[in-house]
Amino acid sequence: MDQQQTKTRGVADIVFLIDVSGSMAPAIDALKTNIGTFVESLSKGDANNASPVRDWRAKAVGYRDFEFDENAFIDNPFVTDVEALRAQLAGLTAEGGEDEPESLLDALFRVSNMGQTEKGTQSLDATKWRYRSDAARVVVVFTDASFKPSMSIPEAKGGGVQDITNAIINNRIILSLFAPDMPGYDELSQIDKSEWEAISYPGLNPQEALVKFTTDQANFKNTLRQLAASVSKSAETVAL
């Protein structure tokens, strides 16, 4: 090559993709309460020798069952301050969802394919990812439920995990899963650069396990610090 690829450092777009079925209220509250810890750690880059993320955008997106729930996908624009992000989290209402499994694959497909701001554009589009080489793209999933093996949204009807794998890889998404120890999540965790924190406690069902995980304040704050460090590492170098 006669020309080096340019690289952008310390820039990240982050989507918190959250199951907002009824049992998720404690997890949403814990995120709302502690999101400042995540942003502070991200901005300082002081965990695990991670570099600061000097330029971040984030948004909270909710999902339920695309087949049966009326308001199955709650989208928001990217924001750049913690209070705006906290307000988005506060606006997510945990309700419905008694008919597990939920539509995680549909939600991942939509988030992965939200488009990008074109290269060299002066102003960013808050409804799209930044241009692919301008920022790390991170999707963080919180759920206490299993997911449907095939999608029902018109643009991907009948598609499954392989289609999600392709969408995530093609759009250079880094996937971080906080999900039950259930079949399917291990397959998603095999996608390149994906991570899975299997939430499981002896004697507790998946819903009870996530409540325990998120309501242990010290542990949950440490989890968010580690997540911020992981995002910081991803944002250190973004190649074309």
Protein Blocks (a to p, Z undefined) as FASTA:
>chain_A
ZZdcdddehiacddddddfbfklmmmmmmmmmmmmmmmmmmmnopgghiacdfbdcdddd
ddddfklmmblcccddddfbfklmmmmmmmpcceehilcccdfklmmmmmmmnopadehi
abdcfkbccdfklpccddddddfbdcdfbdfbfklgoiafklmmmmmmmnopacdddddd
dehjlmmmmpghiacdddddehiafklmmmmmmmmmklmmmmmmmmmmmmmmmmmpccZZ
